[in-house]
Every structure is written in C-alpha cells, then in structure tokens.
Amino acid sequence: MKLQTISVDLSPRRVATVLLNRPERGNAFDQTMLDELATQFAHLAGDDDVRVVVLRGSGRHFCTGADLASRGEGGSASTAPHATLPEVLAALDGLPKPTIAVVHGGAVGGGAAFAACCDIVIAADTAFFSIPEVRVGMAPLGVAPFLIRAMSHRSFRRYALSGERIAPAVAQRIGLAHEICEAAQIEDTLTRIADDLLHGAPGALRELKQASDRYSVPSLAALLADKPAPHGPQSAEAREGIASFREKRKPSWYPQ
C-alpha cells in the first residue's frame, strides 16, 4: 500500500521510524494520516522484526495538531471505518515495543498527545508544546486521557485552559519531555537511547509496558471509559474558532 501522509522505515538494527510527512501543513493530521497511522501501528505491533519504534516529523515541525485549514476535505479512499484520533493515540500508547518521540518545532494539540503516548520524548531546545484547542472553541477531550497521564491532572488543567506555549524546560519538568538537547545533538541522543532499549529483552519489555499500564493511576482504560459529551467541531464556538483561525483574526469571544 502506498502511503500518502507518512513513511515507515526499518533500520538494520530493527528500529522502525514512522515519519509524519505533511511538511507543507506542519505535519497537521487529516483523516488520511489518522487512517494510515492506525494501519501502521497495528502492523508494527505484530511485527517481530521491529524492536523499537521512533515517531518524528518532517520539515519545520513535529506535528501541529489537527489540520483545521482543510477540515472536511479528502480522507482515505478505503471503505473501512475511519480511525479516530483517540483510537490512534491508544494504539500508539499500547504498542508492545518501546517508543521514542523526537520533537522539533511545534508539538501542538494532538501532536503533543502523540508525544505523550511515546515512552520516551527527546525534544530540541527550540521546540515547543501546546494544547490550544480552547482557543478555537473546542475542549480537548480526545487527547485529555493521554496528556493527563503524561503531565499530571494539575499541569494539564493549567496548560489546556490557557492554551499557552510550553517551553522545553517546562515540558521536561512536568513530564511531557525526558531529554532536551540542541538540534545538532538529536541524532546522537536518539542513537544512544535506542541502543539502551535494544539491550532489553523483547518479551520483558512487552510485559513491562503492559504492567505499567495496569498499575497506572488512573489507568488509561478508566480514562477512556469516561465519554462526556464533547464540545466538538460542530458547536457554534468551534465554528467561529475555526473560521477565525482560517481568516487569521481574533475570535469573537476575545475582548478587543
């Protein structure tokens, strides 16, 4: 199958790199990307030739979240049911192999959640994270379970309510990132960490990841079972927020 929005490469050392490949859109995800990620994560989960999975982005950014500029356009040509963002995040979070996110530029909204679902996050010292959905009239309910587990309930409320940028040092302090380094050092850092992971026995690593999910408080299963009515893309606020984003203006609720 020819991939349109991502690429997947397996190194001789059995490290699979999933590259988000929509640089002209800041690697913002559309329905096609979600469908392709869902398919590839399912394949990687069952591929014994894969020992470590790396997630990164092409171009200037890691992932700038949902592609609001083209919302409703395109989509996969497959007749199979489309993947949702929470389903893709759960698949990434549940991969039975160690995962590493390499973040440069922006990791925004769902992009921050992609990073939060990886076991280890390496971030460039010029990167930034943010959870800005409320600024376009939507509550970030689909990403909340994953971000809450990574950065704590208290930190999630702070940064999801404000939508402000989170600097790398702050992201490291609150648990969104583990290693911060200069851009020139990212590849060496990635190689070192991947090598550390390759020292672990595959079965033991798989068992450890499964156990860590069972022992986490709250568990991901418990968080995903809570499905409040979303303040989603069909609300009046969301329509205004998306319109203001496209028109590069302040939304109507911002006091002038």
C-alpha positions in Angstrom: 0.0 0.0 0.0 1.4 3.4 -1.0 1.4 5.8 2.0 0.3 9.4 1.3 1.0 11.2 4.6 3.6 9.2 6.5 6.6 6.9 5.7 7.9 3.9 7.6 11.5 2.8 7.5 13.1 -0.2 9.3 16.8 0.1 10.1 19.2 -2.9 10.1 19.2 -2.7 13.9 15.4 -3.2 13.7 14.4 0.3 14.7 11.3 1.4 12.8 10.9 5.1 12.1 7.4 6.5 11.5 7.8 9.9 9.8 4.8 12.2 9.7 5.2 13.6 6.2 3.0 16.6 5.5 5.6 19.3 6.0 3.7 21.9 4.0 0.9 21.6 6.7 3.3 21.4 9.6 2.5 17.7 9.7 -1.0 18.5 10.9 -3.1 15.4 10.7 -6.1 14.9 8.5 -8.3 11.8 8.2 -5.9 10.1 5.7 -3.0 10.4 8.2 -5.1 9.0 11.1 -6.1 6.0 8.9 -2.5 5.4 7.8 -1.1 5.7 11.3 -3.8 3.3 12.6 -2.8 0.7 10.0 0.9 1.1 10.5 0.7 1.0 14.3 -1.3 -2.3 14.1 1.3 -3.7 11.7 4.3 -2.6 13.9 2.7 -4.1 17.0 2.6 -7.6 15.5 6.0 -7.4 13.6 8.6 -9.4 15.4 11.3 -7.8 13.3 10.6 -4.4 14.9 12.3 -3.8 18.3 11.9 0.0 18.8 9.5 2.5 17.2 10.5 6.1 16.6 7.9 8.8 15.8 9.1 12.1 14.2 8.1 14.7 11.8 9.5 16.1 8.5 10.1 19.8 7.8 9.8 22.5 10.5 7.5 20.9 13.0 6.8 17.6 14.7 3.0 17.9 14.4 0.9 21.0 14.7 -2.3 19.1 15.6 -5.5 18.8 13.5 -5.5 20.3 10.1 -8.2 22.9 10.6 -7.4 24.6 7.3 -8.6 21.6 5.4 -11.1 20.1 7.9 -13.7 18.1 6.0 -11.6 17.7 2.8 -10.2 14.5 1.5 -9.9 11.4 3.6 -8.8 7.8 2.9 -10.2 6.1 -0.1 -10.7 2.9 1.9 -14.2 1.7 2.5 -13.1 0.5 6.0 -14.3 2.6 9.0 -12.1 5.6 9.6 -9.8 5.8 12.6 -10.5 8.4 15.3 -7.7 10.4 17.0 -8.3 8.7 20.4 -8.1 5.3 18.7 -4.8 6.2 17.0 -3.4 7.5 20.3 -4.5 4.4 22.1 -2.8 2.2 19.5 0.5 4.2 19.9 0.2 4.2 23.7 -0.4 0.4 23.6 2.4 -0.6 21.2 4.1 -3.6 22.9 7.6 -2.2 21.9 9.5 0.8 23.3 8.6 4.0 21.5 10.5 7.3 21.2 9.2 10.6 20.0 11.7 13.1 18.5 10.1 16.6 18.8 11.3 19.6 16.9 9.4 22.8 16.2 5.8 22.5 17.4 4.0 19.6 19.1 0.5 21.1 19.2 -2.8 19.6 20.5 -2.9 16.1 19.1 0.8 16.5 18.3 1.5 16.9 22.0 -0.6 13.9 22.6 1.3 11.8 20.1 4.5 12.7 22.0 2.8 11.9 25.4 1.9 8.4 24.1 5.5 7.6 23.5 7.6 6.0 26.2 10.5 8.5 25.8 10.4 12.0 24.4 13.5 13.7 23.0 12.9 17.4 22.3 15.1 20.0 20.7 15.8 23.0 22.9 14.0 25.2 20.3 10.8 23.0 20.3 7.5 23.9 22.0 4.4 22.1 23.1 0.9 23.5 23.5 -2.7 22.3 24.0 -4.6 25.3 22.3 -8.0 23.7 21.4 -10.0 26.1 23.6 -8.7 29.0 21.5 -10.6 27.6 18.5 -13.7 26.8 20.6 -13.2 23.1 21.4 -12.4 21.3 24.6 -9.5 18.8 24.0 -11.4 15.8 25.3 -10.0 13.4 22.8 -6.4 14.0 23.9 -7.1 14.6 27.6 -6.6 11.0 28.9 -3.2 10.7 27.3 -1.9 14.1 28.3 -3.2 13.8 31.9 -1.3 10.6 32.4 1.9 12.1 31.0 1.9 15.6 32.6 -0.5 15.2 35.7 -4.0 16.4 36.1 -2.9 19.7 37.6 -0.4 20.6 34.8 -2.9 19.6 32.2 -5.5 21.9 33.6 -3.1 24.8 33.6 -1.9 24.5 30.1 -5.1 23.2 28.4 -7.0 26.1 30.0 -4.6 28.8 28.9 -3.5 27.2 25.5 -0.1 28.9 26.0 3.2 27.5 24.7 5.1 25.2 26.9 8.9 25.7 26.7 11.1 22.6 26.5 12.5 23.0 30.1 8.9 23.3 31.4 7.8 20.3 29.3 10.6 18.3 30.9 9.7 19.4 34.4 6.0 18.4 34.1 6.7 15.1 32.3 6.0 15.8 28.7 9.6 15.5 27.7 12.6 13.5 29.0 15.6 14.7 27.2 16.3 18.2 25.9 19.2 18.8 23.6 20.5 21.1 20.9 19.2 20.3 17.4 22.7 19.2 16.4 22.7 16.6 19.2 19.3 15.0 18.5 20.6 12.1 16.3 23.3 11.2 18.8 20.8 11.3 21.6 18.3 9.2 19.7 21.0 6.6 18.8 22.1 6.4 22.4 18.6 5.9 23.8 17.6 3.4 21.1 20.7 1.4 21.9 19.8 1.4 25.6 16.4 0.0 24.6 17.8 -2.7 22.4 19.7 -4.1 25.4 16.3 -5.1 26.9 14.7 -8.5 26.1 11.7 -8.0 23.8 9.4 -10.2 25.9 10.4 -8.5 29.1 9.9 -5.0 27.6 6.4 -6.0 26.4 5.5 -7.4 29.8 6.8 -4.2 31.5 4.7 -1.9 29.3 1.6 -4.0 29.9 2.1 -4.0 33.6 2.9 -0.3 33.8 -0.5 0.4 32.2 -2.3 -1.8 34.7 -0.6 -0.2 37.6 -1.0 3.4 36.5 -3.5 5.6 38.4 -5.8 6.4 36.8 -5.5 3.7 34.2 -5.9 4.5 30.5 -8.9 2.2 30.3 -10.6 4.0 33.1 -10.0 7.4 31.5 -11.2 6.3 28.1 -14.3 4.8 29.6 -15.4 8.3 30.6 -17.1 9.8 27.5 -18.6 13.2 28.3 -20.5 14.9 25.5 -17.7 16.7 23.5 -17.7 20.4 22.9 -16.5 19.5 19.4 -16.2 20.8 15.9 -20.0 21.2 15.4 -20.6 23.7 18.2 -21.1 27.4 17.5 -17.9 28.3 19.3 -15.9 25.8 17.3 -17.3 27.1 14.0 -16.3 30.6 15.0 -12.9 29.5 16.3 -12.1 27.6 13.1 -13.3 30.5 11.0 -11.1 32.9 12.9 -8.1 30.6 12.5 -8.6 30.4 8.8 -9.2 34.1 8.5 -6.2 34.9 10.8 -8.2 37.1 13.2 -9.2 37.0 16.8 -12.3 35.0 17.6 -15.5 36.9 18.6 -15.1 36.0 22.3 -11.8 37.7 22.7 -12.3 41.2 24.2 -10.9 43.9 22.0 
